Amino acid sequence: MKTIAFIACMLFSITVMAQKSQIARKELLKASMNQKVTTANVQEITMAGGQAAPKHLHPCPVIGIIQSGEVIFQIEGEESVILHAGDAFYEPKNVNILHFDNASKEKPLVFTAIYLKKGHEENIKFFK
């Protein structure tokens, strides 16, 4: 009886280990936010080739991931960077975003944006 229990435990352990080995995790972004979040608004956004977002800010923190294409991304006070498919980004609350521009003149840019809200904030405010 002990042998059967031992074999059953071993088989269970092997199964659990096999399942764990099939799951891979890759950290894409770690951002610290000093805000209570009560609502998350998730949007898929597509920008045409050559399209640039106007200078803007978000009244709530925004995290996102580039699904396809490349973007020129610049937060005020920081260097611009090019984000590629699979890269994650963070746009802090009430900080000017100088560039969120499709880096390709031909191909669309597709990304997911997650607006982390504590109330009824707008998603975005454009500068005039």
C-alpha positions as CSV (number, residue, x, y, z in Angstrom):
1,M,0.0,0.0,0.0
2,K,2.9,2.4,0.8
3,T,4.4,1.6,-2.6
4,I,1.2,2.6,-4.4
5,A,0.9,5.8,-2.4
6,F,4.5,6.6,-3.1
7,I,4.1,6.0,-6.9
8,A,0.9,8.1,-6.9
9,C,2.7,11.0,-5.2
10,M,5.6,10.7,-7.6
11,L,3.3,10.7,-10.7
12,F,1.4,13.7,-9.3
13,S,4.7,15.6,-8.7
14,I,5.9,14.8,-12.2
15,T,2.7,16.0,-13.7
16,V,2.8,19.3,-11.7
17,M,6.4,19.9,-12.7
18,A,5.7,19.2,-16.4
19,Q,2.8,21.7,-16.3
20,K,4.9,24.3,-14.6
21,S,7.7,23.8,-17.2
22,Q,5.2,24.6,-20.0
23,I,4.4,28.0,-18.6
24,A,7.0,30.8,-19.3
25,R,6.8,34.2,-17.8
26,K,8.6,37.2,-19.1
27,E,8.4,40.5,-17.2
28,L,7.6,43.3,-19.6
29,L,7.0,46.2,-17.3
30,K,7.1,47.2,-13.6
31,A,5.7,50.6,-12.8
32,S,5.0,52.2,-9.5
33,M,1.8,54.2,-9.2
34,N,0.7,56.2,-6.3
35,Q,-3.0,55.8,-7.0
36,K,-5.9,53.6,-6.0
37,V,-7.4,52.0,-9.1
38,T,-11.1,51.3,-9.1
39,T,-11.6,50.9,-12.9
40,A,-9.5,49.6,-15.8
41,N,-10.5,50.6,-19.3
42,V,-8.8,48.5,-21.9
43,Q,-8.6,49.6,-25.6
44,E,-7.0,48.3,-28.7
45,I,-5.8,51.3,-30.8
46,T,-4.7,51.4,-34.4
47,M,-2.7,54.2,-35.9
48,A,-2.2,54.5,-39.7
49,G,1.2,54.5,-41.2
50,G,2.9,57.9,-40.5
51,Q,0.3,58.9,-38.0
52,A,1.5,60.8,-34.9
53,A,-0.5,61.4,-31.8
54,P,-0.7,65.1,-30.8
55,K,1.1,66.1,-27.6
56,H,-1.1,65.0,-24.8
57,L,-1.4,63.8,-21.2
58,H,-3.5,61.3,-19.4
59,P,-5.5,62.2,-16.2
60,C,-4.8,58.6,-15.1
61,P,-1.9,56.2,-15.4
62,V,-1.7,54.2,-18.6
63,I,0.1,51.0,-19.3
64,G,0.2,49.3,-22.6
65,I,1.8,46.8,-25.0
66,I,2.7,47.2,-28.6
67,Q,1.0,44.4,-30.6
68,S,2.4,45.2,-34.1
69,G,4.5,47.9,-35.6
70,E,6.9,50.3,-34.0
71,V,6.3,53.6,-32.1
72,I,8.5,56.6,-31.3
73,F,7.7,57.3,-27.7
74,Q,8.8,60.2,-25.6
75,I,7.8,61.4,-22.2
76,E,8.6,65.0,-21.4
77,G,12.1,65.2,-19.7
78,E,13.2,61.8,-21.1
79,E,14.9,60.7,-24.3
80,S,12.7,59.3,-27.1
81,V,12.8,55.5,-27.6
82,I,11.5,53.2,-30.2
83,L,9.2,50.5,-29.0
84,H,8.7,47.3,-31.0
85,A,6.0,44.6,-31.0
86,G,5.9,42.9,-27.6
87,D,7.4,46.0,-25.8
88,A,5.4,47.4,-22.9
89,F,5.1,51.1,-21.9
90,Y,3.9,53.3,-19.1
91,E,2.5,56.8,-19.3
92,P,2.3,58.4,-15.9
93,K,-0.7,60.4,-14.7
94,N,-0.6,64.1,-15.7
95,V,2.8,64.0,-17.4
96,N,3.2,65.4,-20.9
97,I,3.7,62.8,-23.7
98,L,5.6,64.6,-26.4
99,H,5.7,61.7,-28.9
100,F,3.6,58.6,-29.5
101,D,4.2,58.4,-33.3
102,N,4.0,55.5,-35.7
103,A,7.6,54.9,-36.7
104,S,6.5,53.4,-40.1
105,K,5.2,55.5,-43.0
106,E,3.4,52.5,-44.5
107,K,2.5,50.0,-41.8
108,P,-0.2,50.5,-39.1
109,L,0.7,50.5,-35.4
110,V,-1.5,48.4,-33.2
111,F,-1.3,48.6,-29.4
112,T,-3.3,47.9,-26.3
113,A,-3.8,50.7,-23.8
114,I,-5.0,50.1,-20.2
115,Y,-6.3,53.2,-18.5
116,L,-6.1,52.7,-14.7
117,K,-8.8,55.0,-13.2
118,K,-9.8,55.9,-9.6
119,G,-12.9,57.7,-10.7
120,H,-14.4,59.1,-13.9
121,E,-11.2,60.6,-15.4
122,E,-11.0,61.1,-19.2
123,N,-8.7,58.7,-21.0
124,I,-6.7,61.5,-22.7
125,K,-6.3,65.3,-22.9
126,F,-4.8,66.9,-26.1
127,F,-2.8,70.1,-26.0
128,K,-4.1,72.9,-28.3
